[in-house]
């Protein structure tokens, strides 16, 4: 599963990446420290899974996922 990770805390993002690397079905294709960067990247790329922190600057994780769902329909 092509996966992206989103977390504004770089240490947590690194740990999450390490955990995901141990799950054989996941392939982390990119990581982001902001939802805006993820939105921009996703405009030209497709993925299967988003793993995100809930509390990120400018938009919370739930609002971000709702935006992705609306944008993909």
PyMOL commands that set and color helices and strands:
alter all, ss='L'
color gray80, all
select helices_A, chain A and resi 10-21+35-42+61-72
alter helices_A, ss='H'
color red, helices_A
select strands_A, chain A and resi 2-6+27-32+49-52+55-56+59-60
alter strands_A, ss='S'
color yellow, strands_A
deselect
rebuild
show_as cartoon
